[in-house]
Amino acid sequence: MKRYGLRDDQFVRIERLLPGRPGTVGRSSELGNRLFVEAVIWKFRSGAPWRDLPERFGDWKNTHKRFSRWAASGVWESLFKTLADDPDNEYAMIDATIVRAHQHSAGARKKGGTIKPSAARAAASRQKST
């Protein structure tokens, strides 16, 4: 797999959501949607300008134009909404090595300061005379 490429299972998940599928009217590219989507992923993950798109993805102007058309027609937005509704949980793992809490969240006392009780706690702790 290429560094910024899609695995087969990832592309199968989004393929039906993309316009210009083979056999439909207005197919956008002879190279297909997969190469185009991988070009867009490469561009945004690398942070490079459109002009630096590698030649294997085709002409950068055509790729940018197609990206802009899909953005204007809402293809990207509907794709992101669909994927957000059906997460694959690949990146949703939480490990205790990355969960951290600030020392004060555990009730540690601040250095050199005293903790003033809240007004409600102070009122509740007053002794009542009978």
C-alpha positions as CSV (number, residue, x, y, z in Angstrom):
1,M,0.0,0.0,0.0
2,K,1.2,3.5,-0.8
3,R,1.8,5.9,2.0
4,Y,-1.3,7.9,1.5
5,G,-3.3,5.3,-0.3
6,L,-6.6,3.6,0.6
7,R,-6.9,0.0,1.5
8,D,-9.4,-2.0,-0.6
9,D,-11.9,-2.2,2.3
10,Q,-11.7,1.5,2.8
11,F,-12.4,2.3,-0.8
12,V,-15.3,-0.2,-1.0
13,R,-16.9,1.6,2.0
14,I,-17.0,4.9,0.1
15,E,-17.2,3.8,-3.6
16,R,-21.0,3.8,-3.8
17,L,-21.1,7.4,-2.4
18,L,-19.0,8.9,-5.1
19,P,-20.3,10.3,-8.4
20,G,-18.9,9.3,-11.7
21,R,-18.9,5.5,-11.1
22,P,-18.1,3.3,-14.2
23,G,-21.3,2.8,-16.2
24,T,-23.0,6.0,-15.0
25,V,-23.6,9.1,-17.1
26,G,-20.9,11.8,-16.7
27,R,-18.1,9.6,-15.5
28,S,-15.3,12.1,-14.7
29,S,-12.1,10.2,-15.4
30,E,-10.8,7.2,-17.2
31,L,-8.5,6.6,-14.2
32,G,-11.5,6.3,-11.9
33,N,-12.5,7.7,-8.5
34,R,-10.0,5.7,-6.4
35,L,-7.0,7.4,-7.9
36,F,-8.7,10.8,-7.6
37,V,-9.6,10.3,-3.9
38,E,-6.1,9.1,-3.2
39,A,-4.7,12.3,-4.9
40,V,-6.9,14.4,-2.6
41,I,-5.8,12.5,0.4
42,W,-2.2,12.9,-0.6
43,K,-2.6,16.6,-1.1
44,F,-4.2,17.2,2.3
45,R,-2.1,14.8,4.4
46,S,1.1,16.0,2.9
47,G,0.1,19.7,3.1
48,A,1.7,20.3,-0.3
49,P,0.2,22.7,-2.9
50,W,-1.9,21.3,-5.7
51,R,1.0,22.1,-8.2
52,D,3.2,19.6,-6.3
53,L,0.8,16.6,-6.9
54,P,2.8,13.6,-8.1
55,E,2.5,12.8,-11.8
56,R,1.0,9.3,-11.0
57,F,-2.2,11.2,-10.0
58,G,-2.5,12.9,-13.4
59,D,-2.6,16.6,-14.1
60,W,-2.9,18.7,-11.0
61,K,-5.2,21.3,-12.6
62,N,-7.8,18.6,-13.5
63,T,-7.6,17.1,-10.1
64,H,-8.1,20.5,-8.4
65,K,-11.0,21.4,-10.8
66,R,-12.7,18.0,-10.0
67,F,-12.1,18.5,-6.3
68,S,-13.7,22.0,-6.5
69,R,-16.7,20.7,-8.4
70,W,-17.3,17.9,-5.8
71,A,-17.0,20.5,-3.0
72,A,-19.5,22.8,-4.7
73,S,-22.0,20.0,-5.3
74,G,-21.7,18.8,-1.7
75,V,-20.1,15.4,-2.4
76,W,-17.4,15.8,0.3
77,E,-19.9,17.0,2.9
78,S,-22.2,14.0,2.3
79,L,-19.3,11.6,2.3
80,F,-18.0,13.0,5.7
81,K,-21.5,12.9,7.2
82,T,-22.0,9.3,6.1
83,L,-18.7,8.2,7.4
84,A,-19.3,10.1,10.7
85,D,-22.6,8.2,11.2
86,D,-20.9,4.8,10.5
87,P,-17.4,4.9,12.1
88,D,-15.1,2.0,11.6
89,N,-13.5,2.8,15.0
90,E,-10.0,2.3,13.6
91,Y,-8.7,5.4,15.4
92,A,-11.1,5.3,18.4
93,M,-8.9,3.2,20.7
94,I,-8.1,4.8,24.1
95,D,-5.1,3.6,25.9
96,A,-4.2,4.5,29.5
97,T,-0.8,5.6,28.4
98,I,-2.3,8.6,26.6
99,V,-4.9,9.5,29.2
100,R,-3.6,12.2,31.5
101,A,-5.2,14.3,34.2
102,H,-3.9,17.5,35.8
103,Q,-2.6,17.1,39.3
104,H,-5.4,19.3,40.7
105,S,-8.1,17.1,39.2
106,A,-7.0,14.4,41.7
107,G,-7.5,16.7,44.7
108,A,-3.8,17.6,45.2
109,R,-3.3,20.7,47.3
110,K,-1.8,23.8,45.6
111,K,1.7,24.8,46.8
112,G,1.7,27.7,49.3
113,G,-2.0,28.3,49.2
114,T,-4.9,27.4,51.4
115,I,-8.2,26.1,50.0
116,K,-11.2,28.2,51.0
117,P,-14.3,26.2,51.5
118,S,-17.4,27.1,49.5
119,A,-20.1,29.1,51.2
120,A,-22.4,26.1,51.2
121,R,-19.8,23.9,52.8
122,A,-18.9,26.5,55.3
123,A,-22.6,27.0,56.3
124,A,-23.1,23.2,56.6
125,S,-20.0,22.8,58.8
126,R,-21.0,25.5,61.4
127,Q,-22.0,24.1,64.7
128,K,-25.6,24.6,65.6
129,S,-26.4,25.6,69.2
130,T,-29.4,24.0,70.8
